[in-house]
Amino acid sequence: AQLCAHLNQRPHLIVVDNLETLTDLETLIDTLRDLANPTKFLLTSRTSLFHETDVYHYPVPELTQAWTLSLVRQEAQTRNLPDLRHASDSDLQPLVETVGGNPLAIRLVVGQCHLYALDVILENLRAARGQTMEQFYTYIYRQAWDALDETARRVLLVMPLVSSLGGTLEHIRKVSGLESGAVTDALGRLIQLNLVDSRGDLKTRRYTIHNLTATFLQEQVLRWGAPQ
């Protein structure tokens, strides 16, 4: 009661990070509703809350190529890796193509440059080779993968066959061999877990995945077991 009165009298901006790690999410959301207005809450999560009508969603986009290169060089400077910091854009292009604009993957690659050549690191990442890469993919994807049913896993596994511009619902249906209703339900779950991106406008939607997700599907998921 004291906190509610305080936040009502003196508005705050409160950040709740890694929301998906909570076991009793519904109770927390109800509590935040009681504490909000005029105080506001910023929630970060790998899982979207589309079913909550009073939550404004902002899907954080991946970094552009320019910002990706900037982050690589900033991390290289912080970690005292002058060769990487002064590398040309063309030398760093394989890194960009492999990890895209995923900040966590960028930091992983830069950190490994103390030990290995860049091409070796990227090849290990593409092949999900080595304990560090295994742990990385587990941290990023394992919880979401375990939350999928067999239909959603099947739809996700065909997504690397979709072009970088994205595929329509009908195209994904044909590639997966599933009924439209099953594909629609599966995509809804995959989008909620931020494994698939939905792009477009009111009339047309296209669905795509991140480069790193494609690598995960082609390599790491085989070790966890995929639907036949």
N, C-alpha and C positions, 0 to 999 in steps of 0.2 A: 504493500500500500504506500509506503514511503517512497519507493522508487517510482511508482506510477505518478505520484504527486510531483516529485522532483522533475521528471521528464516532461510533465505537462506544463510546468512553470518555466522551465529552462530547456528549450528544444535542443536535442543532441542529434548527431549522426552516429549511429552505432553499427559497426561492421561485425557480421557473424561469418567467419571464414570456414571453408570446408564443411558446408552444411550437410553434405551427403554422408558424413561419418556418424551422424547422430542416429540413435536407434529409435527414439521417440519423437519423430519429426512433427507429427500432428499436434502434440501437446505444446511444443515450442512455438509453432506458428500461431496457435490460439493465444499463447502468452504474449507474443509480440504484437498481436492485434490490440490487446488491452493496453500495451505500453506506447503504441504508435499514436500519431496525430496529437500535437505537432511534431514530436520526435519521429525521425525516419530511420529505417533499418536497411542496410545494404547487405544482401546475402550472396555469398559466392558458393557455387555448387557445380558439380559435374552433371547433376541431374536436374532437369527443368521441372518447374512446378506449374505446368499449364492448367492443371485442375484447380488451382487456387485463383479465384476470380479477382482478388485484390492485390495480386503480385504483378508488378511490371517487369517484364522480361527483357533483358538485353543480352543477346548472345555475343560473347566477346570474339571478334574475328581474329584469325591468325595474322601475324605480322606481315606487312608487305615485304617485298624483296629488299627494298632500301633499308627498312627498319631491322630486318633480319641481319643484314650485313653490319649495320651499326651496332647491334647487340653483340654480334660475334667479336667485333673489334673492342668493344667496351669490356667484355669478359676477358679477352686476351690481355688487355692492358692491366686489368685487376689481378690477373693470375701471372703476370710477368712472362708473357709469351710473345716476344717481339716479332718473331717470324710470322706468326698467325695474324698479329695486329696489322702488319704492313703488307700482308698478302693482297694480291690484286683481286678485283671482282671476279675475274675469270677463274682464278685459282680456287675461289670459295664457292663457285657456282655448283659443283657437285654436292657440297654441304647443303646449299639452299634447296636443291632438287630432292635431296633425301629427306630432310626434316621439315621443309617448308618453313612456316612461321611459328613453329612450336617452341616457345621460350625454354621450357624444361629440357627438350631434346637438344637445343642449342647449347645450353649450359653443360649438359652431359658430354657432348662432343668436345667442347673447348677444354673441359677438365681432363679428358682423356689424352689431350695433346701433349701433356707432360710425359706420357709414357709411350705413345705410338704415333706413327705417321698418320696423317689425316685420311689417306685413302684406305688404310687398314681399319681405322675406326669406323668409317662409313660402311665398309664391306661387312664388318662385324654387326653393325646396326641393321643393315639390310638382311643379313642372314640370321639375325637373332642369336649370334654366336657369343658365348662367354657368359660368366656369371653376372657381370655388371649389366649387360644388355638384357639378360633374362629378368633380373630384378627391375629394370626400368620398364619393360613391357608389363610385368606383373603389376607394378605400381599404377601404371596408366590405365590398363585395360581389364585386369583380372576381375575386379568387382563387377564391372558392367557386363562382361562376358558371362559370368556365372548367373547373372540376373535374367538372361535371355532364355526363352523357350526354343525348341528345335526349329520352329518356323522362322522366328526372328533371326536365329543364327544362319539359317539357310539363305535368307534374303541378304544379310550382311556379307556373307561369303561370296555372293555374286557381284557385289558392288565394285570390286576392282575391274570388272569387265565394262563398267560404265565410263564414258569419256569424262575428261576433266571438266567439261562444260555441264555435266550432269545428265541424268537419264530421266525420262518421263515415267509415270506410274505404269503405263502400258509396256514400255520397253523393259522395265524391271520385271514385270509379270511374265513376259515372254522368256526372258533369260533364266528366271528362277523356275519356270514351269509350274507356278502356284496359281491359285485362283485370285481374282482381284481383291476380294474381301480379305483374304489371308495376307496378301502383300500390303494392303492398306493398314491393317492392324499391326503388322510387323514394323512397317516404317514409322508408325506413330510411336511405338516403343523405342525404336532405335534413335529417333529424333529426340525423344525425351531424355535419353541417356547420352545425348551429344556424340553418338557414334556416326550418325549420318546428318548432313546439312541439308536443309530445305531452302531452296532459293527460287526467286521468281516474283510474280505479282498475283493479283486477285484471280486472273484467268489461267495462268500457266505456272506450274511448279516443276522444278527439276531437283533431283536428289543426287548428292555426290558425297565423297569421303575424302579425308585428308590423306596426303601421301604417306604419312607415318602409319595411319590406320591400314592402308593397303599393304604395307610391308608387314605389319602385325598379322594380318589375315593370311598372307602368303607364307609366312614362316612360323611365327611363334604359336599361332593357334593350332597348328598341326601337332604340337607337343601336348596341348591341353585336351585334344579330342574334338573333332568336328563331326557334324551329322553326315551320314553316308549319302 
